[in-house]
Every structure is written in structure tokens, then in C-alpha cells.
Amino acid sequence: MKHQNRPVVIVKRRRPKGHGGGGHGSWKIAYADFMTAMMAFFLVMWLISIASPRELAQIADYFRTPLSVAISGGRQLADSESPVPGGGDDYTQQDGVVKKQQPTDVDNRRQQERQRLKKLRGDLDQLTQADPKLRELRPYLRLDLVQEGLRIQILDSQNRPMFTTGSAQVSPWLRDILRAIAPLLNEVPNRVSIAGHTDDFPYASGERGYSNWELSADRANASRRELVAGGLDDGKVLRVVGMAATMKLADRHPGDAVNRRISLLVLNKQAEQIIVHENAESQNVPLPDLLPEENSVAPAQSAPTSTGKR
């Protein structure tokens, strides 16, 4: 029983110093991350110190891009002015984001002119809606924004003809429309082209005598006179042409009554300069300076006629 008096021995084992609590070098990784972050920080500070105020604003705008846009691409990247490389749909590109193209003076003028013609279309629509006499004529009036400007078409009808059969004598209802819209045409600086159209029923004498060419031109000129009587400014009309039956309405039989129509085209600057260009070239005089890239599209009504020009 003597062994019961032996002292109790407690052994304490201490871990070796210098290993960071069992990480075995993990502190080195943390230190490396810290140094990398510091290098990035000083690099950013250096870039900011040499950047101009405009570049600083662009960089700030770049970092305001939403994360979803930055990941999937979009207008904030593809059209950005930011000098920071990368972005857009191709994440591997090295040339930087695409620089946003600023609108040119020509683009601004075209946009302003289009807005002006859209307003004119709205004013014409309101005019025909407000006037009881003109309201019932709305089915015979078409207003369309086309590439050359605002096209105003007044259509004939079997039951409501615009002119006396075979002549250029204007009917009272057509006179009412033309004289009513003349003051509105004066509110825009754009000039006007007037074209007359007929169906394809020929005269007995054919094209050797008085034909649809002369008839369409006479009707276009008669319409011009009614516009002038309604107050249209002098020099507002740039061209009066007769198209005969060469340009029927889409999906219409050539003999359909609606092909007999008067078409007023409120010309945009591009279409007007093309017409001026054609006239100047035919007269062998110096050509006017056209706006950049504005000589590639010809107006829909620019086809010459043998007797239609006035």
C-alpha cells in the first residue's frame, strides 16, 4: 500500500514558438495579400495624381456602372467614353471600350427638322379634326413621314372626285382642303413639291396628244394655285410635276380611283438640296455645297416627266 503515497507528476507539453498557432506559414500569405493591396492602392493614387479633371470624371462614371451591366455588357460599356480598358461584349479585347460618337451638327439639324415635320403633321391632323367641314374629308387625306419629308396625299374617290372628269377644274372640297392647309405650310421653313397622279385610263389620242401626262401636270399646277390663293408664301413651291399613272398606290389596281391624287411633299433639307443639285447640274452652273453624306438618296418623286415641270 506504499504506492498510494507517491506524488502525482503532471507533464506540460509546450508548442514550439514561431509557428503562428499552428498555421505553418499562413501569416506569410496574409502579408503577401496586404502588400498586393498596398501596391494596388499606391498605383491608383499615382494614376489619380496624373489624371486630368475630365479623365477623373470619366473614371468615376465607369465605376458607377451597375454590376449586371458590367457582367453582361450593354450601353454603359459599349458606348462609354471611359478611358479604362476592357468592357463591351468582348471581354478579351485590349484596345479599351468603344468611344461614344457625339452627334454632329448635321445629325442635330436632321433631328430638329424631323421634330418640326412631326409637329406639322400633328397640326394638320388637329386642323382636320377641329373643322366640321374638313372632318368628313379625313378619309381622303393621308399624312406620312417619309425619308424625304412629310407627305400629304389627297385621294380621289369614285363618289367624290377632286377634279371634273378629264380636266383640271378643282372641286369645292379639294379647294377647301388646300386653302386650309396653306397657312400651316407657311409655319415651317421647308419648301414644297407638288405632284399630280392619274389612273391608267388613256385618252383616245394616246400620248401623242393631250394625255395623262398633261392632265396630271395641269392638276398639280391647279392645286398650286389654290394653295397660293389660301395664302401660301411666294417661293414656297420648289417643284410642280405630273406623274401620270407611273406611281400607283401599293396594293391598288392601276385603274382604282384613289390613284387619282395630289401629293404634297414638304421637303426636308436633304431632299431639297438634291432637287437643287439636279437643276444646277442641268444648267451647267456651280453646284451648291451639299451637307455631308446627303447626296445618296433621291426623293421618291424626283422622276422627270416630259411635260410636268413648271
Stockholm file with secondary structure:
# STOCKHOLM 1.0

chainA/1-310         MKHQNRPVVIVKRRRPKGHGGGGHGSWKIAYADFMTAMMAFFLVMWLISIASPRELAQIADYFRTPLSVAISGGRQLADSESPVPGGGDDYTQQDGVVKKQQPTDVDNRRQQERQRLKKLRGDLDQLTQADPKLRELRPYLRLDLVQEGLRIQILDSQNRPMFTTGSAQVSPWLRDILRAIAPLLNEVPNRVSIAGHTDDFPYASGERGYSNWELSADRANASRRELVAGGLDDGKVLRVVGMAATMKLADRHPGDAVNRRISLLVLNKQAEQIIVHENAESQNVPLPDLLPEENSVAPAQSAPTSTGKR
#=GR chainA/1-310 SS CGGGGSCCCCCCCCCCSSSTTTTSSHHHHHHHHHHHHHHHHHHHHHHHHHSCHHHHHHHHHHHTSCHHHHHHCCHHHHTCCCCSSCCSSCTTCCSCSCCCCCCCHHHHHHHHHHHHHHHHHHHHHHHHHHCHHHHTTGGGEEEEEETTEEEEEEECCSSSCSBCTTSCCBCHHHHHHHHHHHHHHTTSSCCEEEEEECCSCCCTTGGGSSCHHHHHHHHHHHHHHHHHHTTCCTTCEEEEEECTTSSCCTTCCTTCGGGSEEEEEEECHHHHHHHHHHHHHHTTCCCCCCCTTCSSCCCTTCCCCSSCCC
#=GC SS_cons         CGGGGSCCCCCCCCCCSSSTTTTSSHHHHHHHHHHHHHHHHHHHHHHHHHSCHHHHHHHHHHHTSCHHHHHHCCHHHHTCCCCSSCCSSCTTCCSCSCCCCCCCHHHHHHHHHHHHHHHHHHHHHHHHHHCHHHHTTGGGEEEEEETTEEEEEEECCSSSCSBCTTSCCBCHHHHHHHHHHHHHHTTSSCCEEEEEECCSCCCTTGGGSSCHHHHHHHHHHHHHHHHHHTTCCTTCEEEEEECTTSSCCTTCCTTCGGGSEEEEEEECHHHHHHHHHHHHHHTTCCCCCCCTTCSSCCCTTCCCCSSCCC
//
